[in-house]
Amino acid sequence: MNKTIIKEIEKKEKAEILDIEIKSFSKNLKKDDLKIVDETIKLVEDQTNGLVKGATTDLQLVYNFSVKMKNLLPLNNMVKGTDIKQFGKIEKFTTAHVKKFTNVVLCYVMGKNPDTINSEDPYFYKVLRNIATSVIFQLKHDAIKHVENNAFNNPIGRKPKQINISMSMVNQHEDLKKKFNSGGGAMDYVSFETFNEIANYFVLGKTNNEDSRTKLLKLLDPLYNYLVDNKFLAKDLDNRNSECEKIHFVISDLLLLLDSENKFEEIADIKTFIDDETIEDGLSNYHNHIDSFNKDNNEIKNVSFVKINNGKPLYVKADTGQSFLKQLASK
């Protein structure tokens, strides 16, 4: 007999035995215990319905933002103050770009201030942040496809909706094809989870497979996710002091790590971020504090570095690490 058939028969027999054991267990429960179990089942079903609805809503949000509202999005906000003229010309995206997209495009078109949302309604912001990469993917690659003017399927039972997308980009990568489109078809319906994972690959150059990340990334990613929504210290003095001590240690050692790898431009970017008081989301409180020491002399503003040349100070002003290093090299 075929081994596969034997395994199927054994699997069915084990399932039948397990069903009998579960029924026997439930039959022997007391009335009060059964009531608690029923209440818990109801909670699980409510949560399941919520997850199904949430996955469907995430896809609908991606569709609304990137298809229905495509021409309404203030995409130029992404390139203000840069040498890039159009959103479509941004070639490389980072997590910082995705956060900026959430703030200056998604929140903006919703008529919401991202800082206000973060403090007053963090879950609203989190929803937008969770779909941002998928929205960018659709805007950049036009993956969503319609069948008779409908991009969604109609699932039967308790399942979230799926959306129809082109698999042409996926099929060009054997690892992605094997994972997401083993049949090799030109189009397929996918869940939000799958759509978002494909989006992460093509927008950020990574998948959601944690095993592919380094140990450092596995430690940094949850810290990054926490800091997106939480920028405050503990109220308790002991914890507050401990947090400050560990923050000082971590920042110092991360800078030493960059230095050991000769990542000088990254260090210079961090330095200009610290020193430039004109950055909208910069260290405004720190610069106000510095200004309070020297109200009559505003020369210290915007100074990233002071180089003494023949006894004369040479002020270097820069808004990027690259510009900072170039100016130092030329003076």
C-alpha positions as CSV (number, residue, x, y, z in Angstrom):
1,M,0.0,0.0,0.0
2,N,1.2,3.5,-0.9
3,K,3.0,5.2,2.1
4,T,1.0,8.4,1.6
5,I,-2.3,6.5,1.9
6,I,-1.1,4.7,5.0
7,K,-0.2,8.0,6.6
8,E,-3.6,9.4,5.7
9,I,-5.3,6.4,7.3
10,E,-3.2,6.7,10.5
11,K,-3.9,10.4,10.7
12,K,-7.7,9.8,10.4
13,E,-7.6,7.1,13.0
14,K,-5.7,9.4,15.4
15,A,-8.2,12.2,14.8
16,E,-11.1,9.8,15.6
17,I,-9.5,8.7,18.8
18,L,-8.8,12.3,19.8
19,D,-12.5,13.2,19.1
20,I,-13.7,10.4,21.4
21,E,-11.3,11.6,24.2
22,I,-12.4,15.2,23.9
23,K,-16.1,14.3,24.0
24,S,-15.5,12.1,27.1
25,F,-13.6,15.0,28.8
26,S,-16.4,17.5,28.0
27,K,-19.1,15.1,29.2
28,N,-17.5,14.7,32.6
29,L,-17.2,18.5,33.3
30,K,-19.4,20.0,36.0
31,K,-22.2,22.4,35.1
32,D,-20.3,25.4,36.4
33,D,-17.2,24.3,34.5
34,L,-19.2,23.9,31.3
35,K,-20.5,27.5,31.8
36,I,-17.0,28.9,32.0
37,V,-15.9,26.9,29.0
38,D,-18.9,28.2,27.0
39,E,-18.0,31.8,28.0
40,T,-14.4,31.3,27.0
41,I,-15.5,29.8,23.6
42,K,-17.6,32.9,23.0
43,L,-14.6,35.1,23.8
44,V,-12.4,33.1,21.4
45,E,-15.0,33.4,18.7
46,D,-15.4,37.1,19.2
47,Q,-11.6,37.5,18.9
48,T,-11.6,35.3,15.8
49,N,-14.3,37.4,14.2
50,G,-12.2,40.5,15.1
51,L,-9.1,39.0,13.5
52,V,-11.0,38.1,10.3
53,K,-12.6,41.5,10.1
54,G,-9.2,43.2,10.9
55,A,-7.4,41.3,8.1
56,T,-10.2,42.3,5.6
57,T,-10.2,45.9,6.8
58,D,-6.4,46.2,6.4
59,L,-6.7,45.1,2.7
60,Q,-9.6,47.5,2.2
61,L,-7.6,50.3,3.7
62,V,-4.6,49.5,1.4
63,Y,-7.0,49.5,-1.6
64,N,-8.7,52.8,-0.6
65,F,-5.4,54.7,0.0
66,S,-3.5,53.3,-3.0
67,V,-6.3,53.0,-5.6
68,K,-9.4,55.0,-4.8
69,M,-7.5,57.9,-3.1
70,K,-4.3,57.7,-5.2
71,N,-4.8,61.1,-6.8
72,L,-5.6,62.7,-3.4
73,L,-2.5,61.6,-1.6
74,P,0.0,64.5,-0.9
75,L,2.9,62.5,-2.2
76,N,5.1,65.6,-2.7
77,N,5.3,65.9,1.0
78,M,7.8,62.9,0.8
79,V,10.3,64.9,-1.3
80,K,10.0,68.4,0.2
81,G,13.4,69.8,1.0
82,T,15.2,67.1,-1.0
83,D,16.9,67.0,-4.4
84,I,14.2,64.4,-5.5
85,K,11.4,66.0,-7.5
86,Q,8.8,63.2,-7.5
87,F,7.7,60.5,-5.1
88,G,8.1,57.9,-7.9
89,K,11.8,58.8,-8.2
90,I,12.5,57.6,-4.6
91,E,14.5,54.5,-5.4
92,K,15.5,53.1,-2.0
93,F,13.0,53.0,1.0
94,T,14.0,52.5,4.6
95,T,11.8,52.1,7.7
96,A,12.4,55.8,8.3
97,H,10.8,56.5,4.9
98,V,7.8,54.3,5.8
99,K,7.4,56.2,9.1
100,K,7.6,59.6,7.2
101,F,5.1,58.3,4.7
102,T,2.7,57.5,7.5
103,N,3.2,60.9,9.0
104,V,3.2,63.3,6.0
105,V,1.0,61.3,3.6
106,L,-1.5,59.0,5.4
107,C,-2.0,61.1,8.5
108,Y,-2.0,64.3,6.4
109,V,-4.7,63.1,4.0
110,M,-6.8,62.0,7.0
111,G,-6.6,65.5,8.4
112,K,-4.6,64.3,11.4
113,N,-1.5,65.6,13.1
114,P,0.7,62.5,13.7
115,D,2.0,63.8,17.0
116,T,-1.6,64.4,18.2
117,I,-2.7,61.0,17.1
118,N,0.3,59.3,18.8
119,S,-0.6,60.9,22.1
120,E,-4.4,60.9,21.9
121,D,-5.3,57.9,19.7
122,P,-2.2,55.7,19.3
123,Y,-4.2,52.8,17.8
124,F,-5.4,55.0,15.0
125,Y,-1.7,55.8,14.1
126,K,-0.7,52.1,14.5
127,V,-3.3,51.1,11.9
128,L,-1.9,53.5,9.4
129,R,1.7,52.5,10.2
130,N,0.8,48.8,9.7
131,I,-0.5,49.3,6.2
132,A,2.0,52.0,5.0
133,T,4.5,49.6,3.4
134,S,1.7,47.9,1.4
135,V,0.3,51.3,0.2
136,I,3.8,52.3,-0.9
137,F,4.2,49.0,-2.8
138,Q,0.9,49.4,-4.7
139,L,1.8,53.1,-5.5
140,K,5.2,52.1,-6.8
141,H,4.3,48.8,-8.6
142,D,0.6,48.8,-9.4
143,A,0.2,45.2,-8.3
144,I,-3.5,45.1,-7.6
145,K,-5.6,43.9,-10.5
146,H,-9.4,43.9,-11.1
147,V,-11.6,41.1,-12.4
148,E,-14.9,42.5,-13.6
149,N,-14.2,45.8,-11.8
150,N,-13.6,43.9,-8.5
151,A,-10.2,43.4,-6.9
152,F,-11.5,41.2,-4.0
153,N,-12.8,37.7,-3.7
154,N,-15.9,36.5,-1.8
155,P,-14.7,34.0,0.8
156,I,-17.1,31.4,2.2
157,G,-17.1,30.8,5.9
158,R,-15.1,32.6,8.6
159,K,-12.3,33.8,6.4
160,P,-10.9,37.2,5.6
161,K,-11.2,38.6,2.1
162,Q,-8.3,38.3,-0.3
163,I,-7.1,40.7,-3.0
164,N,-6.1,39.9,-6.6
165,I,-2.6,40.9,-7.5
166,S,-0.1,40.4,-10.4
167,M,2.5,37.8,-9.6
168,S,5.0,38.9,-12.3
169,M,7.5,40.4,-9.8
170,V,7.1,37.4,-7.5
171,N,7.7,34.9,-10.3
172,Q,11.1,36.5,-11.1
173,H,12.4,35.4,-7.7
174,E,12.5,31.7,-7.2
175,D,12.4,31.9,-3.4
176,L,9.3,34.1,-3.5
177,K,7.7,32.1,-6.2
178,K,8.1,28.9,-4.2
179,K,6.7,30.6,-1.1
180,F,3.8,32.6,-2.5
181,N,3.0,31.3,-6.0
182,S,4.2,27.8,-6.4
183,G,1.7,27.3,-9.3
184,G,3.5,30.0,-11.3
185,G,0.2,31.7,-12.3
186,A,0.1,35.3,-13.6
187,M,-2.3,36.5,-10.9
188,D,-3.6,35.2,-7.6
189,Y,-5.7,36.2,-4.6
190,V,-3.7,36.9,-1.5
191,S,-4.4,37.8,2.2
192,F,-3.2,41.0,3.7
193,E,-0.5,39.1,5.6
194,T,0.9,37.8,2.3
195,F,0.5,41.1,0.4
196,N,2.3,42.9,3.2
197,E,5.1,40.4,3.2
198,I,5.6,40.8,-0.5
199,A,5.5,44.5,-0.1
200,N,8.2,44.4,2.6
201,Y,10.4,42.4,0.2
202,F,10.1,44.8,-2.7
203,V,9.9,48.1,-0.7
204,L,12.3,47.5,2.1
205,G,14.3,44.6,0.6
206,K,13.4,42.1,3.3
207,T,10.8,39.5,4.2
208,N,9.0,39.0,7.5
209,N,11.0,35.8,8.1
210,E,12.7,36.4,11.5
211,D,15.2,33.7,10.9
212,S,16.9,35.8,8.2
213,R,17.6,38.6,10.6
214,T,20.9,39.0,12.5
215,K,20.9,38.8,16.3
216,L,21.4,42.6,16.5
217,L,18.4,43.2,14.2
218,K,16.2,40.9,16.4
219,L,17.1,43.1,19.3
220,L,16.8,46.5,17.5
221,D,13.5,45.8,15.7
222,P,11.3,45.6,18.8
223,L,13.0,48.6,20.3
224,Y,12.3,50.5,17.0
225,N,8.7,49.4,17.1
226,Y,8.3,50.5,20.7
227,L,9.9,54.0,20.1
228,V,7.6,54.7,17.1
229,D,4.7,55.1,19.6
230,N,6.5,55.7,22.9
231,K,8.9,58.6,23.5
232,F,8.8,59.1,27.2
233,L,10.7,57.9,30.3
234,A,9.3,56.2,33.4
235,K,7.6,58.4,36.0
236,D,9.2,56.5,38.8
237,L,12.5,58.1,39.7
238,D,14.5,54.9,40.1
239,N,13.3,53.4,36.8
240,R,13.8,56.8,35.1
241,N,17.4,56.9,36.2
242,S,18.0,53.3,35.2
243,E,16.5,54.0,31.8
244,C,18.8,57.1,31.3
245,E,21.8,55.1,32.3
246,K,21.1,52.2,29.9
247,I,20.1,54.7,27.0
248,H,23.5,56.4,27.5
249,F,25.3,53.0,27.4
250,V,23.4,51.7,24.4
251,I,23.8,54.9,22.3
252,S,27.5,55.2,23.1
253,D,28.2,51.6,22.3
254,L,26.2,51.7,19.1
255,L,28.2,54.7,18.0
256,L,31.4,52.8,18.8
257,L,30.1,49.9,16.7
258,L,29.5,52.3,13.8
259,D,33.0,53.7,14.3
260,S,34.6,50.2,14.3
261,E,32.9,49.5,11.0
262,N,34.1,52.9,9.5
263,K,30.5,54.0,9.1
264,F,31.5,57.6,9.2
265,E,28.6,59.1,7.2
266,E,26.1,57.4,9.5
267,I,27.9,58.9,12.5
268,A,27.9,62.3,10.8
269,D,24.2,62.0,10.1
270,I,23.6,61.4,13.8
271,K,25.8,64.4,14.7
272,T,24.0,66.8,12.4
273,F,20.6,65.5,13.7
274,I,21.8,66.4,17.3
275,D,23.3,69.8,16.4
276,D,20.8,71.2,13.9
277,E,18.0,73.0,15.7
278,T,16.1,73.6,12.4
279,I,15.1,70.0,12.0
280,E,11.3,69.8,12.4
281,D,11.4,66.6,14.5
282,G,14.7,67.3,16.0
283,L,15.9,68.0,19.6
284,S,13.9,71.3,20.0
285,N,13.9,71.1,23.8
286,Y,17.7,70.6,23.9
287,H,18.3,73.5,21.6
288,N,16.0,75.8,23.6
289,H,17.9,74.8,26.7
290,I,21.2,75.7,25.0
291,D,19.9,79.0,23.7
292,S,18.9,80.0,27.3
293,F,22.6,80.0,28.2
294,N,23.5,82.4,25.4
295,K,20.5,84.6,24.5
296,D,22.6,87.4,23.0
297,N,24.6,85.2,20.7
298,N,22.8,83.1,18.1
299,E,26.0,82.1,16.4
300,I,25.9,78.7,18.1
301,K,22.7,77.8,16.2
302,N,23.1,75.3,13.4
303,V,26.8,74.8,14.1
304,S,27.6,71.2,13.7
305,F,31.3,71.6,14.1
306,V,33.9,74.3,14.9
307,K,37.3,73.9,13.4
308,I,40.2,76.1,14.6
309,N,42.4,77.2,11.7
310,N,45.3,79.5,12.6
311,G,43.5,80.6,15.7
312,K,40.3,81.4,13.8
313,P,37.1,79.5,14.2
314,L,35.6,78.0,11.0
315,Y,31.9,77.2,11.4
316,V,30.5,74.2,9.5
317,K,26.8,74.2,8.9
318,A,25.2,71.2,7.4
319,D,21.9,69.3,7.3
320,T,23.2,66.0,6.3
321,G,26.2,63.9,7.3
322,Q,27.5,63.8,3.7
323,S,27.5,67.6,3.5
324,F,29.1,67.9,6.9
325,L,32.0,65.6,6.0
326,K,32.5,67.3,2.6
327,Q,32.7,70.7,4.2
328,L,35.2,69.5,6.8
329,A,37.4,68.0,4.1
330,S,37.4,71.3,2.1
331,K,38.3,73.6,5.0
